């Protein structure tokens, strides 16, 4: 059986496929956790600004999404 004939694509076995899939999920979960913390920190920063600066920052954020 050649490498490209494997039913798991580039992976040699189901366990190799599962292990790499688990690593990818751990990376994605870690990024989501980190982004969640950054989001909370940015919210706290926005709330700590005076109202004038808060409006300026919110406008910049809205333009940044386009």
CHARMM-style PDB file with segment names, atoms N, HN, CA, C and O in Angstrom:
ATOM      1  N   UNK     1       0.850  -1.190   0.000  1.00  0.00      PROA
ATOM      2  CA  UNK     1       0.000   0.000   0.000  1.00  0.00      PROA
ATOM      3  C   UNK     1       0.889   1.244   0.000  1.00  0.00      PROA
ATOM      4  O   UNK     1       1.750   1.399   0.866  1.00  0.00      PROA
ATOM      5  N   UNK     2       0.682   2.103  -0.946  1.00  0.00      PROA
ATOM      6  HN  UNK     2      -0.018   1.977  -1.650  1.00  0.00      PROA
ATOM      7  CA  UNK     2       1.446   3.347  -1.013  1.00  0.00      PROA
ATOM      8  C   UNK     2       0.898   4.333   0.006  1.00  0.00      PROA
ATOM      9  O   UNK     2      -0.222   4.179   0.495  1.00  0.00      PROA
ATOM     10  N   UNK     3       1.717   5.373   0.330  1.00  0.00      PROA
ATOM     11  HN  UNK     3       2.627   5.498  -0.067  1.00  0.00      PROA
ATOM     12  CA  UNK     3       1.303   6.388   1.302  1.00  0.00      PROA
ATOM     13  C   UNK     3       0.019   7.090   0.892  1.00  0.00      PROA
ATOM     14  O   UNK     3      -0.830   7.388   1.733  1.00  0.00      PROA
ATOM     15  N   UNK     4      -0.120   7.354  -0.406  1.00  0.00      PROA
ATOM     16  HN  UNK     4       0.569   7.112  -1.089  1.00  0.00      PROA
ATOM     17  CA  UNK     4      -1.301   8.097  -0.842  1.00  0.00      PROA
ATOM     18  C   UNK     4      -2.549   7.214  -0.941  1.00  0.00      PROA
ATOM     19  O   UNK     4      -3.640   7.718  -1.210  1.00  0.00      PROA
ATOM     20  N   UNK     5      -2.397   5.893  -0.724  1.00  0.00      PROA
ATOM     21  HN  UNK     5      -1.511   5.484  -0.506  1.00  0.00      PROA
ATOM     22  CA  UNK     5      -3.542   4.985  -0.719  1.00  0.00      PROA
ATOM     23  C   UNK     5      -4.191   4.872   0.653  1.00  0.00      PROA
ATOM     24  O   UNK     5      -5.231   4.229   0.794  1.00  0.00      PROA
ATOM     25  N   UNK     6      -3.596   5.485   1.655  1.00  0.00      PROA
ATOM     26  HN  UNK     6      -2.751   6.007   1.540  1.00  0.00      PROA
ATOM     27  CA  UNK     6      -4.125   5.394   3.016  1.00  0.00      PROA
ATOM     28  C   UNK     6      -5.507   6.030   3.092  1.00  0.00      PROA
ATOM     29  O   UNK     6      -5.724   7.105   2.534  1.00  0.00      PROA
ATOM     30  N   UNK     7      -6.448   5.372   3.782  1.00  0.00      PROA
ATOM     31  HN  UNK     7      -6.271   4.499   4.236  1.00  0.00      PROA
ATOM     32  CA  UNK     7      -7.779   5.973   3.925  1.00  0.00      PROA
ATOM     33  C   UNK     7      -7.766   7.229   4.793  1.00  0.00      PROA
ATOM     34  O   UNK     7      -8.761   7.951   4.857  1.00  0.00      PROA
ATOM     35  N   UNK     8      -6.643   7.491   5.459  1.00  0.00      PROA
ATOM     36  HN  UNK     8      -5.835   6.905   5.406  1.00  0.00      PROA
ATOM     37  CA  UNK     8      -6.524   8.660   6.335  1.00  0.00      PROA
ATOM     38  C   UNK     8      -5.751   9.792   5.670  1.00  0.00      PROA
ATOM     39  O   UNK     8      -5.303  10.715   6.349  1.00  0.00      PROA
ATOM     40  N   UNK     9      -5.591   9.731   4.358  1.00  0.00      PROA
ATOM     41  HN  UNK     9      -5.955   8.981   3.807  1.00  0.00      PROA
ATOM     42  CA  UNK     9      -4.864  10.780   3.655  1.00  0.00      PROA
ATOM     43  C   UNK     9      -3.375  10.679   3.926  1.00  0.00      PROA
ATOM     44  O   UNK     9      -2.770   9.629   3.711  1.00  0.00      PROA
ATOM     45  N   UNK    10      -2.786  11.764   4.396  1.00  0.00      PROA
ATOM     46  HN  UNK    10      -3.278  12.617   4.571  1.00  0.00      PROA
ATOM     47  CA  UNK    10      -1.347  11.792   4.662  1.00  0.00      PROA
ATOM     48  C   UNK    10      -0.972  11.084   5.953  1.00  0.00      PROA
ATOM     49  O   UNK    10       0.212  10.874   6.218  1.00  0.00      PROA
ATOM     50  N   UNK    11      -1.953  10.714   6.759  1.00  0.00      PROA
ATOM     51  HN  UNK    11      -2.914  10.884   6.544  1.00  0.00      PROA
ATOM     52  CA  UNK    11      -1.691  10.087   8.049  1.00  0.00      PROA
ATOM     53  C   UNK    11      -1.544   8.579   7.875  1.00  0.00      PROA
ATOM     54  O   UNK    11      -2.206   7.971   7.034  1.00  0.00      PROA
ATOM     55  N   UNK    12      -0.672   7.990   8.676  1.00  0.00      PROA
ATOM     56  HN  UNK    12      -0.134   8.484   9.359  1.00  0.00      PROA
ATOM     57  CA  UNK    12      -0.386   6.559   8.555  1.00  0.00      PROA
ATOM     58  C   UNK    12      -1.478   5.691   9.163  1.00  0.00      PROA
ATOM     59  O   UNK    12      -1.712   4.573   8.705  1.00  0.00      PROA
ATOM     60  N   UNK    13      -2.144   6.198  10.187  1.00  0.00      PROA
ATOM     61  HN  UNK    13      -1.954   7.107  10.559  1.00  0.00      PROA
ATOM     62  CA  UNK    13      -3.142   5.390  10.874  1.00  0.00      PROA
ATOM     63  C   UNK    13      -4.209   6.289  11.482  1.00  0.00      PROA
ATOM     64  O   UNK    13      -4.083   7.513  11.495  1.00  0.00      PROA
ATOM     65  N   UNK    14      -5.255   5.657  11.982  1.00  0.00      PROA
ATOM     66  HN  UNK    14      -5.357   4.662  11.971  1.00  0.00      PROA
ATOM     67  CA  UNK    14      -6.321   6.400  12.644  1.00  0.00      PROA
ATOM     68  C   UNK    14      -5.791   7.100  13.891  1.00  0.00      PROA
ATOM     69  O   UNK    14      -6.181   8.233  14.173  1.00  0.00      PROA
ATOM     70  N   UNK    15      -4.905   6.440  14.645  1.00  0.00      PROA
ATOM     71  HN  UNK    15      -4.589   5.519  14.416  1.00  0.00      PROA
ATOM     72  CA  UNK    15      -4.383   7.060  15.873  1.00  0.00      PROA
ATOM     73  C   UNK    15      -3.518   8.280  15.555  1.00  0.00      PROA
ATOM     74  O   UNK    15      -3.546   9.266  16.292  1.00  0.00      PROA
ATOM     75  N   UNK    16      -2.750   8.221  14.463  1.00  0.00      PROA
ATOM     76  HN  UNK    16      -2.727   7.420  13.865  1.00  0.00      PROA
ATOM     77  CA  UNK    16      -1.954   9.379  14.038  1.00  0.00      PROA
ATOM     78  C   UNK    16      -2.873  10.535  13.665  1.00  0.00      PROA
ATOM     79  O   UNK    16      -2.632  11.683  14.038  1.00  0.00      PROA
ATOM     80  N   UNK    17      -3.931  10.215  12.923  1.00  0.00      PROA
ATOM     81  HN  UNK    17      -4.127   9.282  12.620  1.00  0.00      PROA
ATOM     82  CA  UNK    17      -4.919  11.226  12.541  1.00  0.00      PROA
ATOM     83  C   UNK    17      -5.567  11.842  13.781  1.00  0.00      PROA
ATOM     84  O   UNK    17      -5.682  13.063  13.884  1.00  0.00      PROA
ATOM     85  N   UNK    18      -5.991  10.991  14.724  1.00  0.00      PROA
ATOM     86  HN  UNK    18      -5.897   9.999  14.640  1.00  0.00      PROA
ATOM     87  CA  UNK    18      -6.649  11.475  15.946  1.00  0.00      PROA
ATOM     88  C   UNK    18      -5.720  12.346  16.781  1.00  0.00      PROA
ATOM     89  O   UNK    18      -6.137  13.368  17.325  1.00  0.00      PROA
ATOM     90  N   UNK    19      -4.452  11.933  16.879  1.00  0.00      PROA
ATOM     91  HN  UNK    19      -4.113  11.103  16.437  1.00  0.00      PROA
ATOM     92  CA  UNK    19      -3.485  12.698  17.668  1.00  0.00      PROA
ATOM     93  C   UNK    19      -3.281  14.086  17.067  1.00  0.00      PROA
ATOM     94  O   UNK    19      -3.276  15.079  17.795  1.00  0.00      PROA
ATOM     95  N   UNK    20      -3.117  14.163  15.774  1.00  0.00      PROA
ATOM     96  HN  UNK    20      -3.122  13.356  15.183  1.00  0.00      PROA
ATOM     97  CA  UNK    20      -2.921  15.471  15.133  1.00  0.00      PROA
ATOM     98  C   UNK    20      -4.180  16.323  15.220  1.00  0.00      PROA
ATOM     99  O   UNK    20      -4.100  17.542  15.371  1.00  0.00      PROA
ATOM    100  N   UNK    21      -5.330  15.689  15.126  1.00  0.00      PROA
ATOM    101  HN  UNK    21      -5.395  14.698  15.004  1.00  0.00      PROA
ATOM    102  CA  UNK    21      -6.596  16.408  15.261  1.00  0.00      PROA
ATOM    103  C   UNK    21      -6.722  16.991  16.669  1.00  0.00      PROA
ATOM    104  O   UNK    21      -7.166  18.127  16.838  1.00  0.00      PROA
ATOM    105  N   UNK    22      -6.331  16.209  17.679  1.00  0.00      PROA
ATOM    106  HN  UNK    22      -5.971  15.286  17.542  1.00  0.00      PROA
ATOM    107  CA  UNK    22      -6.385  16.693  19.061  1.00  0.00      PROA
ATOM    108  C   UNK    22      -5.436  17.861  19.286  1.00  0.00      PROA
ATOM    109  O   UNK    22      -5.773  18.806  19.999  1.00  0.00      PROA
ATOM    110  N   UNK    23      -4.257  17.803  18.684  1.00  0.00      PROA
ATOM    111  HN  UNK    23      -3.984  17.035  18.104  1.00  0.00      PROA
ATOM    112  CA  UNK    23      -3.300  18.906  18.810  1.00  0.00      PROA
ATOM    113  C   UNK    23      -3.880  20.171  18.182  1.00  0.00      PROA
ATOM    114  O   UNK    23      -3.763  21.257  18.748  1.00  0.00      PROA
ATOM    115  N   UNK    24      -4.503  20.031  17.015  1.00  0.00      PROA
ATOM    116  HN  UNK    24      -4.597  19.148  16.555  1.00  0.00      PROA
ATOM    117  CA  UNK    24      -5.113  21.191  16.361  1.00  0.00      PROA
ATOM    118  C   UNK    24      -6.224  21.777  17.223  1.00  0.00      PROA
ATOM    119  O   UNK    24      -6.343  22.996  17.341  1.00  0.00      PROA
ATOM    120  N   UNK    25      -7.038  20.913  17.827  1.00  0.00      PROA
ATOM    121  HN  UNK    25      -6.941  19.922  17.731  1.00  0.00      PROA
ATOM    122  CA  UNK    25      -8.115  21.398  18.690  1.00  0.00      PROA
ATOM    123  C   UNK    25      -7.561  22.115  19.918  1.00  0.00      PROA
ATOM    124  O   UNK    25      -8.127  23.115  20.360  1.00  0.00      PROA
ATOM    125  N   UNK    26      -6.454  21.609  20.474  1.00  0.00      PROA
ATOM    126  HN  UNK    26      -5.994  20.796  20.115  1.00  0.00      PROA
ATOM    127  CA  UNK    26      -5.844  22.272  21.630  1.00  0.00      PROA
ATOM    128  C   UNK    26      -5.329  23.652  21.239  1.00  0.00      PROA
ATOM    129  O   UNK    26      -5.469  24.603  22.007  1.00  0.00      PROA
ATOM    130  N   UNK    27      -4.742  23.771  20.067  1.00  0.00      PROA
ATOM    131  HN  UNK    27      -4.628  22.999  19.442  1.00  0.00      PROA
ATOM    132  CA  UNK    27      -4.244  25.068  19.591  1.00  0.00      PROA
ATOM    133  C   UNK    27      -5.405  26.034  19.401  1.00  0.00      PROA
ATOM    134  O   UNK    27      -5.329  27.189  19.820  1.00  0.00      PROA
ATOM    135  N   UNK    28      -6.479  25.566  18.772  1.00  0.00      PROA
ATOM    136  HN  UNK    28      -6.542  24.628  18.432  1.00  0.00      PROA
ATOM    137  CA  UNK    28      -7.650  26.424  18.548  1.00  0.00      PROA
ATOM    138  C   UNK    28      -8.258  26.857  19.874  1.00  0.00      PROA
ATOM    139  O   UNK    28      -8.610  28.025  20.041  1.00  0.00      PROA
ATOM    140  N   UNK    29      -8.386  25.930  20.819  1.00  0.00      PROA
ATOM    141  HN  UNK    29      -8.101  24.981  20.683  1.00  0.00      PROA
ATOM    142  CA  UNK    29      -8.943  26.279  22.128  1.00  0.00      PROA
ATOM    143  C   UNK    29      -8.049  27.269  22.862  1.00  0.00      PROA
ATOM    144  O   UNK    29      -8.545  28.174  23.533  1.00  0.00      PROA
ATOM    145  N   UNK    30      -6.735  27.103  22.741  1.00  0.00      PROA
ATOM    146  HN  UNK    30      -6.332  26.368  22.196  1.00  0.00      PROA
ATOM    147  CA  UNK    30      -5.806  28.038  23.369  1.00  0.00      PROA
ATOM    148  C   UNK    30      -5.922  29.431  22.780  1.00  0.00      PROA
ATOM    149  O   UNK    30      -5.888  30.424  23.506  1.00  0.00      PROA
ATOM    150  N   UNK    31      -6.060  29.504  21.460  1.00  0.00      PROA
ATOM    151  HN  UNK    31      -6.088  28.697  20.870  1.00  0.00      PROA
ATOM    152  CA  UNK    31      -6.236  30.805  20.810  1.00  0.00      PROA
ATOM    153  C   UNK    31      -7.548  31.453  21.224  1.00  0.00      PROA
ATOM    154  O   UNK    31      -7.596  32.658  21.471  1.00  0.00      PROA
ATOM    155  N   UNK    32      -8.606  30.664  21.302  1.00  0.00      PROA
ATOM    156  HN  UNK    32      -8.566  29.685  21.101  1.00  0.00      PROA
ATOM    157  CA  UNK    32      -9.904  31.207  21.712  1.00  0.00      PROA
ATOM    158  C   UNK    32      -9.833  31.744  23.137  1.00  0.00      PROA
ATOM    159  O   UNK    32     -10.390  32.802  23.432  1.00  0.00      PROA
ATOM    160  N   UNK    33      -9.152  31.021  24.018  1.00  0.00      PROA
ATOM    161  HN  UNK    33      -8.700  30.161  23.778  1.00  0.00      PROA
ATOM    162  CA  UNK    33      -9.004  31.469  25.402  1.00  0.00      PROA
ATOM    163  C   UNK    33      -8.221  32.776  25.458  1.00  0.00      PROA
ATOM    164  O   UNK    33      -8.605  33.708  26.165  1.00  0.00      PROA
ATOM    165  N   UNK    34      -7.121  32.838  24.708  1.00  0.00      PROA
ATOM    166  HN  UNK    34      -6.810  32.081  24.134  1.00  0.00      PROA
ATOM    167  CA  UNK    34      -6.291  34.043  24.689  1.00  0.00      PROA
ATOM    168  C   UNK    34      -7.054  35.227  24.119  1.00  0.00      PROA
ATOM    169  O   UNK    34      -6.991  36.330  24.663  1.00  0.00      PROA
ATOM    170  N   UNK    35      -7.773  35.006  23.029  1.00  0.00      PROA
ATOM    171  HN  UNK    35      -7.824  34.110  22.587  1.00  0.00      PROA
ATOM    172  CA  UNK    35      -8.553  36.090  22.434  1.00  0.00      PROA
ATOM    173  C   UNK    35      -9.657  36.548  23.376  1.00  0.00      PROA
ATOM    174  O   UNK    35      -9.981  37.734  23.420  1.00  0.00      PROA
ATOM    175  N   UNK    36     -10.233  35.624  24.125  1.00  0.00      PROA
ATOM    176  HN  UNK    36      -9.969  34.660  24.090  1.00  0.00      PROA
ATOM    177  CA  UNK    36     -11.249  35.993  25.110  1.00  0.00      PROA
ATOM    178  C   UNK    36     -10.673  36.903  26.177  1.00  0.00      PROA
ATOM    179  O   UNK    36     -11.306  37.882  26.572  1.00  0.00      PROA
ATOM    180  N   UNK    37      -9.466  36.584  26.650  1.00  0.00      PROA
ATOM    181  HN  UNK    37      -8.951  35.789  26.329  1.00  0.00      PROA
ATOM    182  CA  UNK    37      -8.812  37.433  27.651  1.00  0.00      PROA
ATOM    183  C   UNK    37      -8.494  38.807  27.078  1.00  0.00      PROA
ATOM    184  O   UNK    37      -8.668  39.820  27.755  1.00  0.00      PROA
ATOM    185  N   UNK    38      -8.028  38.844  25.835  1.00  0.00      PROA
ATOM    186  HN  UNK    38      -7.886  38.021  25.285  1.00  0.00      PROA
ATOM    187  CA  UNK    38      -7.744  40.132  25.195  1.00  0.00      PROA
ATOM    188  C   UNK    38      -9.019  40.957  25.044  1.00  0.00      PROA
ATOM    189  O   UNK    38      -9.006  42.169  25.256  1.00  0.00      PROA
ATOM    190  N   UNK    39     -10.102  40.309  24.684  1.00  0.00      PROA
ATOM    191  HN  UNK    39     -10.112  39.324  24.512  1.00  0.00      PROA
ATOM    192  CA  UNK    39     -11.378  40.998  24.519  1.00  0.00      PROA
ATOM    193  C   UNK    39     -11.824  41.618  25.841  1.00  0.00      PROA
ATOM    194  O   UNK    39     -12.275  42.763  25.875  1.00  0.00      PROA
ATOM    195  N   UNK    40     -11.697  40.856  26.930  1.00  0.00      PROA
ATOM    196  HN  UNK    40     -11.331  39.926  26.902  1.00  0.00      PROA
ATOM    197  CA  UNK    40     -12.072  41.382  28.247  1.00  0.00      PROA
ATOM    198  C   UNK    40     -11.188  42.564  28.635  1.00  0.00      PROA
ATOM    199  O   UNK    40     -11.678  43.549  29.186  1.00  0.00      PROA
ATOM    200  N   UNK    41      -9.897  42.474  28.353  1.00  0.00      PROA
ATOM    201  HN  UNK    41      -9.498  41.674  27.905  1.00  0.00      PROA
ATOM    202  CA  UNK    41      -8.976  43.563  28.686  1.00  0.00      PROA
ATOM    203  C   UNK    41      -9.307  44.824  27.901  1.00  0.00      PROA
ATOM    204  O   UNK    41      -9.252  45.930  28.439  1.00  0.00      PROA
ATOM    205  N   UNK    42      -9.650  44.655  26.635  1.00  0.00      PROA
ATOM    206  HN  UNK    42      -9.694  43.757  26.198  1.00  0.00      PROA
ATOM    207  CA  UNK    42     -10.009  45.815  25.810  1.00  0.00      PROA
ATOM    208  C   UNK    42     -11.298  46.446  26.318  1.00  0.00      PROA
ATOM    209  O   UNK    42     -11.422  47.670  26.346  1.00  0.00      PROA
ATOM    210  N   UNK    43     -12.260  45.614  26.722  1.00  0.00      PROA
ATOM    211  HN  UNK    43     -12.159  44.620  26.699  1.00  0.00      PROA
ATOM    212  CA  UNK    43     -13.508  46.153  27.274  1.00  0.00      PROA
ATOM    213  C   UNK    43     -13.234  46.960  28.541  1.00  0.00      PROA
ATOM    214  O   UNK    43     -13.798  48.038  28.728  1.00  0.00      PROA
ATOM    215  N   UNK    44     -12.372  46.440  29.409  1.00  0.00      PROA
ATOM    216  HN  UNK    44     -11.914  45.564  29.258  1.00  0.00      PROA
ATOM    217  CA  UNK    44     -12.027  47.167  30.633  1.00  0.00      PROA
ATOM    218  C   UNK    44     -11.337  48.485  30.306  1.00  0.00      PROA
ATOM    219  O   UNK    44     -11.600  49.501  30.950  1.00  0.00      PROA
ATOM    220  N   UNK    45     -10.458  48.476  29.310  1.00  0.00      PROA
ATOM    221  HN  UNK    45     -10.245  47.651  28.787  1.00  0.00      PROA
ATOM    222  CA  UNK    45      -9.774  49.694  28.893  1.00  0.00      PROA
ATOM    223  C   UNK    45     -10.772  50.724  28.385  1.00  0.00      PROA
ATOM    224  O   UNK    45     -10.687  51.900  28.739  1.00  0.00      PROA
ATOM    225  N   UNK    46     -11.712  50.293  27.565  1.00  0.00      PROA
ATOM    226  HN  UNK    46     -11.782  49.337  27.278  1.00  0.00      PROA
ATOM    227  CA  UNK    46     -12.715  51.211  27.023  1.00  0.00      PROA
ATOM    228  C   UNK    46     -13.538  51.823  28.147  1.00  0.00      PROA
ATOM    229  O   UNK    46     -13.812  53.023  28.138  1.00  0.00      PROA
ATOM    230  N   UNK    47     -13.929  51.006  29.110  1.00  0.00      PROA
ATOM    231  HN  UNK    47     -13.707  50.031  29.118  1.00  0.00      PROA
ATOM    232  CA  UNK    47     -14.750  51.513  30.210  1.00  0.00      PROA
ATOM    233  C   UNK    47     -13.975  52.462  31.118  1.00  0.00      PROA
ATOM    234  O   UNK    47     -14.568  53.324  31.766  1.00  0.00      PROA
ATOM    235  N   UNK    48     -12.656  52.308  31.169  1.00  0.00      PROA
ATOM    236  HN  UNK    48     -12.174  51.607  30.643  1.00  0.00      PROA
ATOM    237  CA  UNK    48     -11.859  53.175  32.040  1.00  0.00      PROA
ATOM    238  C   UNK    48     -11.552  54.531  31.400  1.00  0.00      PROA
ATOM    239  O   UNK    48     -11.106  55.450  32.087  1.00  0.00      PROA
ATOM    240  N   UNK    49     -11.788  54.663  30.091  1.00  0.00      PROA
ATOM    241  HN  UNK    49     -12.151  53.916  29.533  1.00  0.00      PROA
ATOM    242  CA  UNK    49     -11.529  55.933  29.414  1.00  0.00      PROA
ATOM    243  C   UNK    49     -12.628  56.938  29.728  1.00  0.00      PROA
ATOM    244  O   UNK    49     -13.755  56.569  30.062  1.00  0.00      PROA
ATOM    245  N   UNK    50     -12.281  58.204  29.616  1.00  0.00      PROA
ATOM    246  HN  UNK    50     -11.366  58.504  29.345  1.00  0.00      PROA
ATOM    247  CA  UNK    50     -13.327  59.216  29.776  1.00  0.00      PROA
ATOM    248  C   UNK    50     -14.238  59.158  28.544  1.00  0.00      PROA
ATOM    249  O   UNK    50     -13.827  58.633  27.509  1.00  0.00      PROA
ATOM    250  N   UNK    51     -15.457  59.682  28.633  1.00  0.00      PROA
ATOM    251  HN  UNK    51     -15.790  60.109  29.474  1.00  0.00      PROA
ATOM    252  CA  UNK    51     -16.434  59.523  27.543  1.00  0.00      PROA
ATOM    253  C   UNK    51     -15.953  60.009  26.175  1.00  0.00      PROA
ATOM    254  O   UNK    51     -16.282  59.393  25.162  1.00  0.00      PROA
ATOM    255  N   UNK    52     -15.191  61.087  26.121  1.00  0.00      PROA
ATOM    256  HN  UNK    52     -14.924  61.588  26.945  1.00  0.00      PROA
ATOM    257  CA  UNK    52     -14.719  61.597  24.833  1.00  0.00      PROA
ATOM    258  C   UNK    52     -13.775  60.601  24.169  1.00  0.00      PROA
ATOM    259  O   UNK    52     -13.923  60.288  22.987  1.00  0.00      PROA
ATOM    260  N   UNK    53     -12.818  60.112  24.925  1.00  0.00      PROA
ATOM    261  HN  UNK    53     -12.698  60.367  25.885  1.00  0.00      PROA
ATOM    262  CA  UNK    53     -11.861  59.151  24.372  1.00  0.00      PROA
ATOM    263  C   UNK    53     -12.553  57.836  24.025  1.00  0.00      PROA
ATOM    264  O   UNK    53     -12.170  57.171  23.062  1.00  0.00      PROA
ATOM    265  N   UNK    54     -13.555  57.460  24.788  1.00  0.00      PROA
ATOM    266  HN  UNK    54     -13.867  58.000  25.570  1.00  0.00      PROA
ATOM    267  CA  UNK    54     -14.289  56.224  24.525  1.00  0.00      PROA
ATOM    268  C   UNK    54     -14.965  56.299  23.155  1.00  0.00      PROA
ATOM    269  O   UNK    54     -14.934  55.331  22.395  1.00  0.00      PROA
ATOM    270  N   UNK    55     -15.572  57.435  22.838  1.00  0.00      PROA
ATOM    271  HN  UNK    55     -15.597  58.222  23.455  1.00  0.00      PROA
ATOM    272  CA  UNK    55     -16.225  57.594  21.539  1.00  0.00      PROA
ATOM    273  C   UNK    55     -15.206  57.523  20.406  1.00  0.00      PROA
ATOM    274  O   UNK    55     -15.464  56.905  19.373  1.00  0.00      PROA
ATOM    275  N   UNK    56     -14.060  58.149  20.597  1.00  0.00      PROA
ATOM    276  HN  UNK    56     -13.850  58.651  21.436  1.00  0.00      PROA
ATOM    277  CA  UNK    56     -13.018  58.118  19.562  1.00  0.00      PROA
ATOM    278  C   UNK    56     -12.556  56.682  19.331  1.00  0.00      PROA
ATOM    279  O   UNK    56     -12.410  56.250  18.188  1.00  0.00      PROA
ATOM    280  N   UNK    57     -12.330  55.951  20.407  1.00  0.00      PROA
ATOM    281  HN  UNK    57     -12.449  56.302  21.335  1.00  0.00      PROA
ATOM    282  CA  UNK    57     -11.869  54.570  20.281  1.00  0.00      PROA
ATOM    283  C   UNK    57     -12.926  53.694  19.614  1.00  0.00      PROA
ATOM    284  O   UNK    57     -12.591  52.861  18.771  1.00  0.00      PROA
ATOM    285  N   UNK    58     -14.177  53.865  19.971  1.00  0.00      PROA
ATOM    286  HN  UNK    58     -14.450  54.541  20.655  1.00  0.00      PROA
ATOM    287  CA  UNK    58     -15.240  53.068  19.361  1.00  0.00      PROA
ATOM    288  C   UNK    58     -15.377  53.363  17.875  1.00  0.00      PROA
ATOM    289  O   UNK    58     -15.634  52.451  17.089  1.00  0.00      PROA
ATOM    290  N   UNK    59     -15.211  54.613  17.478  1.00  0.00      PROA
ATOM    291  HN  UNK    59     -15.002  55.353  18.116  1.00  0.00      PROA
ATOM    292  CA  UNK    59     -15.259  54.959  16.055  1.00  0.00      PROA
ATOM    293  C   UNK    59     -14.098  54.298  15.318  1.00  0.00      PROA
ATOM    294  O   UNK    59     -14.280  53.778  14.217  1.00  0.00      PROA
ATOM    295  N   UNK    60     -12.909  54.313  15.915  1.00  0.00      PROA
ATOM    296  HN  UNK    60     -12.761  54.736  16.809  1.00  0.00      PROA
ATOM    297  CA  UNK    60     -11.757  53.669  15.281  1.00  0.00      PROA
ATOM    298  C   UNK    60     -11.978  52.169  15.142  1.00  0.00      PROA
ATOM    299  O   UNK    60     -11.602  51.580  14.129  1.00  0.00      PROA
ATOM    300  N   UNK    61     -12.580  51.551  16.142  1.00  0.00      PROA
ATOM    301  HN  UNK    61     -12.886  52.029  16.965  1.00  0.00      PROA
ATOM    302  CA  UNK    61     -12.857  50.118  16.079  1.00  0.00      PROA
ATOM    303  C   UNK    61     -13.840  49.820  14.956  1.00  0.00      PROA
ATOM    304  O   UNK    61     -13.656  48.855  14.214  1.00  0.00      PROA
ATOM    305  N   UNK    62     -14.876  50.632  14.823  1.00  0.00      PROA
ATOM    306  HN  UNK    62     -15.025  51.416  15.426  1.00  0.00      PROA
ATOM    307  CA  UNK    62     -15.857  50.409  13.764  1.00  0.00      PROA
ATOM    308  C   UNK    62     -15.234  50.538  12.382  1.00  0.00      PROA
ATOM    309  O   UNK    62     -15.546  49.749  11.490  1.00  0.00      PROA
ATOM    310  N   UNK    63     -14.351  51.528  12.190  1.00  0.00      PROA
ATOM    311  HN  UNK    63     -14.098  52.168  12.915  1.00  0.00      PROA
ATOM    312  CA  UNK    63     -13.688  51.679  10.897  1.00  0.00      PROA
ATOM    313  C   UNK    63     -12.713  50.535  10.648  1.00  0.00      PROA
ATOM    314  O   UNK    63     -12.499  50.134   9.504  1.00  0.00      PROA
ATOM    315  N   UNK    64     -12.129  50.016  11.707  1.00  0.00      PROA
ATOM    316  HN  UNK    64     -12.302  50.342  12.636  1.00  0.00      PROA
ATOM    317  CA  UNK    64     -11.189  48.911  11.562  1.00  0.00      PROA
ATOM    318  C   UNK    64     -11.834  47.621  11.107  1.00  0.00      PROA
ATOM    319  O   UNK    64     -11.153  46.752  10.562  1.00  0.00      PROA
ATOM    320  N   UNK    65     -13.132  47.474  11.317  1.00  0.00      PROA
ATOM    321  HN  UNK    65     -13.686  48.179  11.760  1.00  0.00      PROA
ATOM    322  CA  UNK    65     -13.830  46.246  10.911  1.00  0.00      PROA
ATOM    323  C   UNK    65     -14.112  46.207   9.426  1.00  0.00      PROA
ATOM    324  O   UNK    65     -14.343  45.132   8.872  1.00  0.00      PROA
ATOM    325  N   UNK    66     -14.099  47.354   8.768  1.00  0.00      PROA
ATOM    326  HN  UNK    66     -13.912  48.227   9.218  1.00  0.00      PROA
ATOM    327  CA  UNK    66     -14.374  47.373   7.323  1.00  0.00      PROA
ATOM    328  C   UNK    66     -13.150  46.959   6.616  1.00  0.00      PROA
ATOM    329  OT1 UNK    66     -13.138  46.899   5.387  1.00  0.00      PROA
TER     330      UNK     66
END
